[in-house]
Amino acid sequence: MSTYILWDIDGTLILGNSRAGALYLDSIEQVTGVRPTVRVSNPHGMTEGQLLAEVLKVNGIDSGLLPDVLVRLDELSLAQHESGEYPREAAPGTAAALEAFAERGWINALLTGNGPNRARYKVLAAGYSADTFDWEHSYFGHESPTRHHLTADAGNALAGHHAVIVGDTPKDGEAADSAGFPFLAVATGSFTADELRATNAVLVIHDFATGLDAAIDAIDAIDQSIGAASARR
C-alpha cells in the first residue's frame, strides 16, 4: 500500500500569472475565428475541458468545437514551451516539500485540470524536474466535465492505496470529499486561508515554506489513521 500525494498545479505548485488565460483565448480564436469577449465569472478549480466548454457557451460559440480547441491548445502550449519565453514561478516551499515527501516514501503525482502535455510544460517552466512526479499515477482534467469526475477517476485507480489531494481552491476540497480523499489546502492561489478553512481540509497552510512540518505531521496522521482502521477490519 502506497501513499500518493496528488498535487494541483495552478495556485498550488506554481503561482498565478496575468497571462495564464491568453492561450485559451488564442486557441478558441484560431479554431473558430472568434475571440471570446465574455469571461467566465469563477474559473478557479475548473478543469481545462470544463472551463473551455463554459467559455464557448457564454460567448455563443459552438461547443462541438471543444475537441479541436483542446488540440490547438496543446499545440500552442508546446510552441510556448519551446520558445522559453514564458517562465513560471514555483510556489514558496514546494520544491522542498516535494523532496521531503519523497524522502518519506510518499509518491508525488499530479491531479490537475490541465492536460498531460500542458501540465508537463508548466512544471518544467517553473523549474521542477519531470522525474519528480509519477506520471503513470497522475490524473488530468482536459477531457473531464468537472473536477468531481476527475477525482472519481483517481479514486478508482488508486483503490487500496492512501491518497491526499493538495490544492488551493474550495473546489479542490469539494472534489476530494466526493472521492473520499483527505484534502490539504494551501493558500498560495486565489483563496485566503480563512476561506479554505470553510472546507473539510485536514489542514490549511499559508504556504509550504512555513507549513511543511505541519503538512508532514498531518499526512503521517492520515496514514496512521487509515492503517489502524484497516487493521480493525
N, C-alpha and C positions, 0 to 999 in steps of 0.2 A: 504494500500500500504506500503510495507516494503522496506528497503534499505539493499541489500546484498553486503557484501564486499567479493569478490571471490579471495582468496589468492592462488597464485602459491606456491609450496613447495621449490624445489631446487633452491638455489640462492636468494630466497625471504624470506621464513620463516626459512630456515636452510642454513648454509654456505656450499660451496662445499668441497669435500674431495677427495683425490687422489685415495681412494679405491672405489669410488662410482660406477664405472663401472664393478667391478670384478664379481658381481653376475650375470650380463648379460652374461659375457663370460662363467661363470660356468654353467649357465642354458643351454646355447646352447651346450656346450661340453657334458654335461650329457645326453642331449636328442639325439644329433646327433653323438656323438663320435668324433667330430671335434672341436678343439678350434680355434675360429677366430683369424686371424693374421692381417687382413686388417681393419683399423679403418675407421669410418665414419668421414669425414672431418669437418663437422659443426653440431654436435648433439644438440647444445643448442636450447631449445624451442621446440624440437620434443616431440611428445607423446611417451610413452613407446612402444606401438604397432608399431608406425612408425619407431622408432629407431631400434628395434629388427628386423623388416622386412628388413630394409636397411642393417643391419649388415649381415643378412643371404644372401642377394642379392650380396653384394660386395665380400663376401667370397665364392660365388658359392655354397651355401647350399640351399637345397630345402625349399622354402618359405612356402610350405604347412605344415611345421612342426611348424609354429609360434604358433598355439594354445597350442601345447604340451610344447613349451618353456615358454609360459606365465604361465602355470600351475606349471611348475618346478620352475620358478622364485618366485611365491607365496610361494611355499614350502620352498625354501632356505631362503626367507625373514623372514618367521616365525621362522625357526631354528636360524637364526642370531639374531632376536629379543629376543628369549627366552634365548640365551646364554649370553646376556648382554655385549658382547664383542665389540660392535660397537656403542659407543655413538655418537650422532650427536651434532652439535653446533648451537644453535639458533642465528639468525642474530641479530645484535645490535638493541635494542629498540623494537623488535617485540612483546615481551610479554606485554610491557606497551601499545603498540598500540592496540593490541587485547582487552585489558581491557578497554582502553579509548573508543574504538569504541562501545563495548558492553554497556558501561555506557550511551552512546548517543542513545541507542535503535537500533543501526545498528547490523545486523546479520553477524557474521563471518562464512564463509564457504570456501570450497576448490574448486579450478578449477586447476587440475593438470594432467600432462601426466601420472602419476602413476596410478596403480590400487588401489581400495579402501583399501585392506588389507595392501599393501606395504605403502600406504600413512599414514595409522594409525600407523604402526610400526615406520615410520620416525618421525612423530610429537611427539610420545611418547619418542623416543630415544633422542630427542632434549629438553625434559623437559616440553613440553606442556601437558596440560590435554586434553584428547579426548573430554571432555564435552565443551571445548572452541568453538568447531565447530558444525555447523548444518550439520550433515551427510546426512540428507534426501534431503537437497538442495545443496549438493556438487556434483561435476562432475569430472569424472575420464576418463583418456585417454588411458587405456591399450588396448582397442579394437578400438580406433579411428584412422583412417588412417592419419589424420592431426590435427593440433591444431584448424584450422578453423572449422572442423567438430565437435570437442568437444565444442567449444564456441557457435556454432549454436544450439547445443542441449540445452545448458544452456539458451540461449536467448529464445528459445521456451518454456522452462519450467518456466522461470521467467517473462513471458509476463505479463504486468500490474504492475510490481514492478520496483524499481530502482535497478541497479546493477553497481558496479565498479570493474574492474579487477585490482589486484595489482600483478605486475610481474617484472622480472629483465632482460628480453630479448626483442629485437625488434619483434620477432615472437609473443610474448605475445601481443604486441601492434597491430600488423597486424591482429591477431585473434580477438582482441577486436573491431577493426574497422569493421571487416567483420560482426560482430553481432550487431553493433551499441552501444557497451558498452564504456563508458569512461575508459581510461587507466591511472593508476597511476604507474609511473615507479620508481623503487628503484635500486640504483647502488651497490647492495651487491653481485651480481653474477659476470659473466664474461665480462660484458659490462660496459663501463665508463658512467658517467653522460652525457658527451658530445655526445657519441654515442646514448644514449637513447633520447636525445633532438631532434634527427633527426626523431623520431616517432611523432605521433599525441598525445602524452601524455599530459593530462591536467596539470600534474605536474611531475617533476623529482626531487627526493631527493637522497642524498648520502646514508642515512640510516634513520631508524625511531628514533634512538637515538637523532639525530639533526633535523629531519624533521617532527616530529609528529604534531606539531601545524599547520604547513603549510598543511599537509595532511588533518587534520580535517577541516581546512578552505576550502580546495578545494572540499572535499566531501559535506560539507554544501552548497557550491555554486552550485554544481551539483544538489543537492536535490531541492534547491530553484528555479533553472532554469527550471528543469523538471516540478516541481509543477506549476510554473507560466505558462508554455506552455500548460499544461493540463487544467488549468483554463480558458484559452482563447479559447479552442476548443468548 
